[in-house]
Amino acid sequence: MSLNLEEKKTIVAEVSNEINKAQAMVIAEYRGLGVDNFTRIRVKTREAGVYFRVVKNTLVRRAVANTPFSGLADQMVGPLVYGIGSDPVATAKVLHDFAKINEGFVIKAGAMAGVVMSAKDVAALASLPSRDALLAKLLGTMQAPVAQFVRTLNEIPVRFVRGLAAVRDQK
């Protein structure tokens, strides 16, 4: 079913809006993927905050023109689905994990801030810890010296009290 001009403009505007907010974009082929599998991936992407949609390639090419993702335009051939997200790791992870368990879903390429990535690069990005996990590690690293200093300061009065208790026990 073909779209009229207004519907095409609406779709291009919607995709452009998502691309303007995005940090990463992943494209994948979906040959032979059933409706139940599409429903599962849509649920997973929605939970991860990833915009996931099947759109005509010509419309997406218009949406990515003059953006950091314009390098993907030459990869947009065939039946493709687009994953666009503000968290690059979450975007890559959700789509890569789904591609591992579904043969008909193949990651073709990706992009981040003007850098076009191959399918291997997207897999490497998916293997990174999430943003929240990295922030937790950073916080733990920053907190460790302070916590050790507090334990050291606390040890002085504890040793003093233990010494007094030992003297009391001897007498």
QUIQUIFEN-V961159 format. One record per pair of residues at least 12 apart in sequence whose C-alpha atoms are under 8 Angstrom apart, sorted by sequence separation. I is the first residue (numbers start at 1). J is the second residue. D is the distance in whole Angstrom. If there is no record, write none. Layout:
BEGIN
i:j:d
I:J:D
I:J:D
END
This chain:
BEGIN
i:j:d
61:73:6
83:95:8
95:107:8
107:119:6
110:122:6
109:122:7
61:76:8
57:76:6
57:77:7
57:78:8
57:80:7
88:112:7
55:80:8
54:80:6
55:81:7
96:122:8
54:81:4
55:82:8
96:123:6
53:81:6
54:82:6
52:81:7
53:82:5
52:82:6
53:83:7
92:122:6
93:123:8
96:126:7
51:82:8
52:83:5
92:123:7
51:83:6
52:84:6
93:125:7
94:126:8
18:51:7
50:83:6
51:84:5
75:108:8
92:125:6
93:126:4
50:84:6
51:85:6
75:109:7
92:126:5
93:127:7
50:85:5
91:126:8
49:85:7
50:86:7
89:125:6
90:126:7
49:86:8
72:109:8
88:125:8
89:126:6
72:110:7
72:111:7
89:128:7
50:90:8
71:111:8
89:129:7
90:130:7
50:91:6
89:130:6
48:90:6
69:111:6
89:131:7
48:91:7
69:112:7
71:114:7
19:63:8
25:69:7
68:112:7
69:113:7
70:114:8
71:115:8
72:116:7
87:131:7
15:60:7
19:64:7
68:113:5
69:114:6
71:116:6
45:91:8
48:94:7
68:114:4
69:115:8
12:59:6
16:63:5
20:67:8
67:114:8
68:115:8
69:116:8
11:59:7
12:60:7
15:63:6
16:64:7
31:79:7
27:76:8
29:78:7
30:79:6
45:94:6
12:62:7
13:63:7
29:79:6
30:80:6
44:94:7
45:95:8
8:59:7
12:63:5
29:80:5
30:81:7
28:80:5
29:81:6
27:80:6
28:81:5
27:81:6
28:82:7
41:95:8
27:82:5
26:82:6
27:83:6
25:82:7
26:83:5
41:98:7
25:83:6
26:84:6
25:84:4
24:84:6
25:85:7
23:84:8
24:85:6
22:84:6
23:85:6
24:86:6
22:85:5
23:86:5
24:87:7
25:88:8
21:85:8
22:86:4
23:87:6
24:88:5
19:84:7
21:86:6
22:87:8
23:88:6
26:91:7
18:84:7
25:91:8
26:92:7
18:85:8
24:91:7
26:95:8
33:102:8
33:104:6
32:104:5
33:105:7
31:104:5
30:104:6
31:105:7
29:104:8
30:105:5
29:105:6
30:106:7
28:105:7
29:106:5
28:106:5
29:107:6
28:107:4
29:108:7
27:107:6
28:108:5
26:107:7
27:108:6
28:109:7
26:108:8
27:109:6
26:109:6
27:110:6
26:110:4
25:110:5
26:111:7
24:110:7
25:111:5
24:111:6
25:112:7
24:112:5
23:112:6
24:113:7
23:113:7
26:122:8
END
